[in-house]
Amino acid sequence: MGINNLWEVLEPAATTVPIVSLAVLDRYWVSMQADGLNNVSKEDGTRPDVKRGHRVSTKDHWMVQPTQRILNAFNMQWITAAGEAGAQLALMKNAVVIDAVMIDYSDAFLFGAQTVLRNSSFSADATATVKMYITSSIQERVETHFTIDGFMTMAVYCAGYYKNNGLSGCGRESALGLVHCMNTSVLRDAGCGSNSPYKTLERWRMDALYHLMDGPTGEMGRAHPAVARELPDPFPNEHILNLYAKHAVTPLMELPILHSPAPPDIAPLALLV
């Protein structure tokens, strides 16, 4: 889930670790979904109208309040994000407030998460494992240009997160080639409000067309003329770039202090049974 095809692209950099090995660490492991052995849970706050190609309700999910009651009973801290929970968690991870982001959505890398635990197959079994992805390993084993800008490029072409259908016919091979051979910082600059985003994106589009049609540098592996013919004008959508580049987050100084784990409260737990 998240950016189409990204988990498959990142597989060579994945490390499988026992879930019990995470429980003995000093700092906090984090999950957006409030499952597993996590000390801090993070939930989405203000939501865009459309995410991952589907219209999103602005009302709280029915699981939010029951989950909060369970977390309170177990004395596990939770925070509601100002916007996207993944963006808030990435900020906290990069400030060394937490150790990792546990999430199923691969767009966590686009938000800047540097250590991600994929929990799609998580279970309560003592032998359960999770896959760990670290950006330094990704850059070493998969693609050196997989920075935030590189992941944004992948999202634009392969589709993901917000209402973005990507580029028709563009699979992981062609998208990865474009990440490798193009100036990926252009998209973030345009999304963050460069002086003339339209002209900037038009030049970037023509550069992409050049590489897809001819593959002149050899860095694409081969030319992709069929994909090039599908490249719309304009492309990409400036509004989508703004959503990717500008995330609502709570400043670190406004976050509550994280406390050491405490025993569960027996009385509230009994009411949950």
N, C-alpha and C positions, 0 to 999 in steps of 0.2 A: 504494500500500500504506500501511498505517497507519490513520489516521482516514478512514473512507469519505467520498468526494467532496471531501476537503479540497484536494488538488492542483488540481482543477478550479476550486474557489472562489478559490484563490490565484493562478491563472494571470495575471490582469491586473498583478500585482506582480512577475512573473518577469522577469529579465534574462538574456539568452543571452550567455555569455562563452566565448572560445576556451580550451580546456584548457591550451594552451601559455602563456597569460598568467598562469596560476596558478603555474607552475614558477619564475618569476623573483622571486617574493615572498620576503621575508626570513624570515618566520615559517613556521609549519608548518600545512599543510593535512592534514585528518584523514579517514580512512575507517574505518568499522566493518568493511568487508568486505575490507580489505587489497588493494584493486585500484587501479591508476592511479598517478599521480605523487605519492604521499603519503609523508610522512616519519614519521608516527606512526600505528600501527594500533591500534584498540581493539576488544576482543572482549567479548561478554557474559560475566559471571561467574555469580553465583547467579541462577537463573531461576525465575519463578513456574510453577505447574503448567500454566496455560493462558495462551496469548498469541495475539491475533488470532483467537480462536475455535477454536484447535486445541490439543490437549494437547501439552505440550512435554516432551521427555526431559531429565532433569537431567544426563545424560552429555554430555561434550564432543562436538561435531560432528566427523565424521571428517576434516574439512578443517583443523581447528585446528592440530594438530601439523605437518602438511606446510607450512601457511602460515607458522607460526613459523620453520621451518627456512629457508624462502625469504627471509623478512624478515631473519633473522640473517645470511644469506649476503650480502645487499645492505646490511648495516649500517643497517637501518631499525629504529628503536625500536618496541616494541610493549608494551602494558600490558593485563592482564586486569582488567576492571571488577569492582568489588565486587558490582554488580547489573546493571542495564541499561546497556549501553555508551552509548546515546544520552544518558542522564542524566549520565553521567560526562563525556562530551564537551561537553555544554552547560555544565556547571560550568567546565570548562577554557576554553571560548570566552569566557564571561562574565568570567573572571578574566584575559583577554588572554594566556593561555598559548598558545593556538592561534588561528588566524584564522577558521576555519570548520569546520562539520561536514558531511562528505560522506556522504550516506545516501539511501536510497530511501524510508524510512518517514516519512510526514508527521507522525507523533506526536513527532518531534524538537522541534517547536515547543512541544508540551505540556510537555516537559522543560525548556524555557526557552532553547533554542538561538536565537540572534539572527541568525546568518548561516548559511544552509543551502545546500549544493550538491546538487542532485538528479542522481544519476549513472545513472539508469535506461537511458540511451542511450549511455553512455560507451564509447568505443572507443580503440584505440591509434593511430588515424589522426592525423596532424599537424593536420588541419583539424577535429578533433572539438571539440564544444562541450558545455558543461553549463549548466544553468539555475541561476541564483543567486536566492535569496529572502532579503531582509533585512526584519526585523520592522518597522522604521520605514517602509519602502515599503509593506508590507502594510497597516499602519494608515492610511497616507495614501491608498492607491488602492483598498483593498477594504473594510476595516472598522476603525474606530478602537478598537473594543473587543476586538480580537484581541491580548490579552495572554495570559499563561499561563492565566489564569482563563477567558478567552474560548475558548481552544483546548480546555480541559477540558470546557466546556459543549458544544462541537461534538462532542467524542468521546462524551460521554454520550448525545447524541441520535442521532448518525449511526452510532455503533458504531465499534469499532476495537480496537486494542491488546489488552487483556485480555479475559476471557470476558464480553463485553458485546454483546448483540444490539441495543442501541440502542432507539429508540422506533419501533414498527412504523409504516410509512408516512411517516416523517419524512425528507424529502430535504434537499438542500442549501439550498433556498429557505426552508423553514420553520425549519431549524436556524439558518441565518444570521440570520433575523429574531429568533429567541429570543436569540441572542448579542447582538444590537443593543439589544434593549429590556429585558432582564432584568439583575438584579444578579448578575453572574457570579462575584463574589468569594465568594458564599454557599457554592458547592460546595467550594471549596478550604478554607474555614473548617471546613465539616462534615467533610471528609476528613482534616483535620489534627487533629481531635478537639475540636470545640467542646463546651461544657458539655452541651447537649442536642441532639445531631445529628438525632435523629428529628423533633423539633418543628421544627427549622430546615429540614430537607428537606421536611417536610409543607407548611410555608408556601411554600417555593420551588416545590413541585409545584402548589399551588393558584394561584400567580402565573402559572406556565406555562400552566395550564389556562385561566385568564382570558384571556391573550393569544392562545392558539390558537383558542379558541372565538369570541371577539368581535373581536379585533384592534382594541381601543378607541382606541389611540393612533395608529393608522395606520402605525406603525413596522414592523409585520409585512408590510406591503404589502397583505395581504388576510387574512381569517380562514381558519383551517384546521380546521374542525369535525371532519372525518374523522380527522385526526391526534389531535385532542383526545380523541376517544372511545376511542382506543387507549392513552391514558396510564394505565399500571397504578398500583396503589396497594399497597405503597409504590413510589416512584420518585424518584431513581435508587437503585441498590443501594449501600448504605453501604460494603460491602467493596470494591467496585470503586473508589469514591472514595478509599479509603485507599491502594489500589495506585497510583492516579494521583498522589496528593498526597505520598506518602512514598517516596522513592527511596533505595536503598542506594548510596552513593558513597564513594570513597576521598577523604579530606580532601586539599586541595591540598598541604599541607606534607608529606604522606606519599608524594607522587608523585615518581618519579625526575626528576632534572634533564634537560631536553631538550638534546641535543647537536647540533652542526652536522652536516650530512650528511658522510659519509665514503665513500671508494671501496669498492666491493664486495670481498669476500674471494674471491679466485680459486679457491682449493682447495675450499672448501665448494661453490662454484658448480659446479665440475666434477663433483662427486659427485651433483649434482642432475640432470645431463644424462642 
